[in-house]
Amino acid sequence: MKFPRALPVLALALAAALTGCANVPTTTAQTSESATAIIPELAPDQQVSIRWESYNLASAGIFGETTKNLVAEFRKQHPNIHVEAVPPQGGVAEIAQSVQRQVIAGSPPDVGQLTFADLRYTASDLGAQSLDKLVGRDEVQKLLTASPHPYAPRAAVLGDVDGTTYGIPYVFSTPMLFINADLFRRAGLDPAHLPKTWEEVATAAAAIAKVPGTSGGAYLSCLDGPSGGDWCLTGIVRSAGGRLLSADGTSLAWTDPKSVEAFTGLQKIAQAGQNALPNLSGSDAQDAFLRGNLGMLLSTAALQNAILTSSAGKWQATAAPMPSFGATPAVPTNSGSALFILTKDPAKQRAAWELIKFLTSAQSESTITSKIGYVPLRASLIDDPAYLKSFADAHPDFVRPNVAQLDRLEPWVSYPGPNYQQIRTLLNKATEEIVFRGADPLATLTAAQTSAQALMPT
């Protein structure tokens, strides 16, 4: 579904966002400090049942099927642990709200897969337990850093809040610029020289949009805020030298000159030519690209297998890392999620930890990357013939460029406080106004930041 062509003035849009967006209530009764001793190991014959809420189960096809197969394999290896794997109540658009409703009802899932945008709220209000306390800091670090395939250093700390590990990073990707090489040629462009800067993206998008029958030149999933696409907006702003949140996490920085420069750059792509940046929803843009009707798509690398499958024998797909602003290196950010232990029952906590260790193991990561397309957080797997080397070698334009971005990775912004989703909505509304309505970037971001800063913790 397209964004509406006519919106009220920004002030009314901001007000509507404050009153109409999904609201995650505060739960003051929850605490992540309840564990004071390392939880005991399970006896070999000790039967334990746990419930794992995973948003990948809300998706049809390879996302859901791969997740179900992983659970089945875990059960074979741990016959004393029964895992009930369920999608979020209300679907993938209500991940945190689903857990919150269950927390209020007194029956939260034992393990939760929540996004990194929900990280701070999950630790402060949803009852996520400190893994450092449950199993010991040494055990957590062993999982993340032990050889021969440790987590990439920048990925290993993504589940930390103020130096404490609450979540183990599970599935995510860096942003990749997927390319339809056939449309490049039809537009008179050379797919051997893919865009490296946003200026080059704008030029190529304008040319591709002129090809008869296309849906447009380019689409950036960062612009689809309602479905959580704003994860890569952080990276675009950081690539321009700006910030969405101050380094100390206390104030917004949307009106920083470099931040404004990033939004101005996005606006220039939309204004490069008619339909250069089509006004589509993220799902419609993705469908158009899979059909071969869209020139470029900046999105999660988790789409790589779907793209390879859809394009096979029909059109040539290739990919490039996230573009930069001029000669300044791009700063990719991560999408995705971590796994959190929410139960307070020691036996269930230990069973949950066993599940987390399995789901983030070298074998499971290899399955997730090869079947779905997520970046392997244990980066060295792509050089190990026993795991992902053959897969990475077979898809050189997709896997290795994605893994290489882990060295420059910065985290998806997680706004503090219970109003974090309203803050994200205000920025999404402002982004739509700037990119698709041609609104003045500085004035629009100033109005949005004024409203959003009032929702920040004091």
Protein Blocks (a to p, Z undefined) as FASTA:
>chain_A
ZZdfbdcdfklmmmmmmmmmccddddfkbccklpmbdcddddfklccddddddfklmpgh
jllmmmmmmmmmmmmmmmmbccdddddehijklmmlmmmmmmmnopacfbdcddfklmmm
mmmmnopacfklmnopklmmmmmmocfbdcdfklmmmmpgehiafbdcfbdcdddddddf
klmmmnopafklccfbfklmmmmmmmmmmpghiabjbdcfklmmmnopmmmmmmmmmmno
pafbdfkopaccklgmklmmmmmmmmmmmmnpghklccddfklmmmmmmnopafbdcddf
klmmmmmmmmgokaccdddddddehjbdcddddehjddddfbfbfklmmmmmmmmmmmmm
mklmmmmmmmnopacfblmlmmgmklmmmmmmmmmmlmmmmmmmmmmgccddddehjklm
mmmmmmmmmmmmmmmnopafklmmmmmmmmmmmmpcZZ
